[in-house]
Amino acid sequence: MHFELSDDLADLQSRLLTFVEDEIDPITADDDPESPSQELRREIARRSDAAGFYRLAVPVSDGGLGAGPRIITAAHEALALSGNPFASRVLGSGPGLMRLADNAAQRDELYRPVVRGERTAAFAFTEALRPDGTRQPTQAVRATVGDGSDGFLVTGTKGFVTGGSTSDWLVVVANVPEEGTALLVVDRDAEGVSEGELGASIDGSTHSPFNFESVEVPASRLLGNVGDGLPRALQNIDRMRLSVAADCIGWSRWVNRTTLERIEGPHRSGQSLAEQQQVQAIFADMVADTFSARTALYQAAEAREADEPTAGTQVAAAKWLASECLHRTVDRAIQLHGAQSLLRGHPLERLYRTSRSLRIAEGPTELLRLTVTRHVRQNGASAL
Ligand SMILES: Cc1cc2nc3c(=O)[nH]c(=O)nc-3n(C[C@H](O)[C@H](O)[C@H](O)COP(=O)(O)OP(=O)(O)OC[C@H]3O[C@@H](n4cnc5c(N)ncnc54)[C@H](O)[C@@H]3O)c2cc1C
């Protein structure tokens, strides 16, 4: 029960599913998806690059495929639908916020190493309380730095920076007094940067808090302009939300397929679970939930592709609906699979933890709901 994708997207999904089955499944069967070895990660990237998938999100001018929101959405959905927990590594990272590098020096120093996968940049956005418990939003004060050039002194505290402990750079969102927000690329090991205790989330990802005490950042590390830092950061979050929503829908569909096998298979009662009306109703909820969230996902992807004015609201709604759908779907699937699916390492147990974290990451559901109501109130009843 789902609508048909256009031929180009259906073809991409079919090629990705075949690739995962032929090239990724055979090399990942014995590894732990939550701590893959460096060699395995490299091998997945190598095979994906050889098959022409790895640089899907990288602009054509930099040797990539320059895929837009529709294609990226379909790719994420297919990789999640494959059921292989390593499949998300098939797509290399796009430029992220480094796409704002707008002069030759920044493109050489910051942008190219990131799109080539040689350097990594973590995103330091979420404000945290200072180590002494006080609150002071991160500030970047204009100052003369290092060799006498113009720059900023950054002071503040950021929390929950995913991958921060292993990244080369931190892209910090900071407020420049009386001018607005800025995005600054800070060396993780610069003087004045201190990393707090590494935290591990239930989904297997790791995060660090960072404190910045008068960290010198040259003006050459400013991405975009002072004043447009927050809108640019939110644009990047919008891209991430669409990909997360697509992951959630792909996983939900995989869960539904796995659950169908389970309920139609033999059961110790002598009658398959699919014969039970209560089971049929739970399964119908899973399928219909996924169907409606998937429809919203592709509608939002089309709106984002066309850069429609409503795209941001649609993407927010799609992420909210897809992440909540995944959580309900996995929860219902666990109910139908019974105790075995609660054992640590079972795919549903892992997805349950993942889905829990995705209801908060890239915007908690409650904030996304505010976005929708704000949009309707601004546009009146015609938006309904
Ligand atoms: C897996 C994961 C990865 C992350 N990675 C990063 C990262 O790389 N970089 C980064 O900067 N941050 C990252 N974050 C942090 C993320 O941005 C924040 O968790 C998120 O913005 C919510 O902030 P908070 O957790 O401090 O919760 P709070 O802001 O304290 O909110 C807690 C809850 O209160 C409710 N709430 C809050 N505000 C409102 C409101 N205005 N109206 C109604 N309800 C509200 C919501 O239910 C919310 O879940 C990550 C989080 C997760 C879970």
The ligand as an ORCA input file, in Angstrom:
! r2SCAN-3c Opt
* xyz 0 1
  C      20.817     12.319     18.548
  C      20.987     13.799     18.737
  C      21.983     14.474     18.043
  C      22.183     15.847     18.237
  N      23.203     16.455     17.564
  C      23.427     17.777     17.758
  C      24.523     18.440     17.095
  O      25.292     17.831     16.342
  N      24.721     19.755     17.340
  C      23.909     20.461     18.162
  O      24.133     21.655     18.316
  N      22.869     19.872     18.817
  C      22.618     18.545     18.641
  N      21.583     17.924     19.300
  C      20.801     18.679     20.249
  C      19.434     19.036     19.721
  O      19.532     20.102     18.826
  C      18.598     19.376     20.952
  O      18.429     18.175     21.688
  C      17.254     19.941     20.605
  O      17.378     21.212     20.011
  C      16.403     20.101     21.864
  O      17.104     20.786     22.861
  P      17.309     20.119     24.281
  O      17.630     18.684     24.129
  O      18.233     20.988     25.030
  O      15.876     20.153     24.967
  P      15.128     21.416     25.578
  O      15.291     22.607     24.713
  O      15.481     21.522     27.007
  O      13.636     20.929     25.428
  C      13.172     19.757     26.107
  C      11.750     19.492     25.653
  O      10.923     20.585     26.041
  C       9.930     20.793     25.068
  N      10.079     22.153     24.543
  C      11.220     22.891     24.464
  N      10.961     24.100     23.939
  C       9.636     24.147     23.696
  C       8.751     25.115     23.154
  N       9.200     26.321     22.750
  N       7.458     24.794     23.045
  C       6.981     23.580     23.425
  N       7.776     22.619     23.940
  C       9.069     22.896     24.076
  C      10.144     19.733     23.983
  O       9.335     18.637     24.289
  C      11.592     19.348     24.143
  O      11.856     18.037     23.690
  C      21.342     16.560     19.128
  C      20.308     15.880     19.803
  C      20.134     14.518     19.619
  C      19.032     13.818     20.356
*
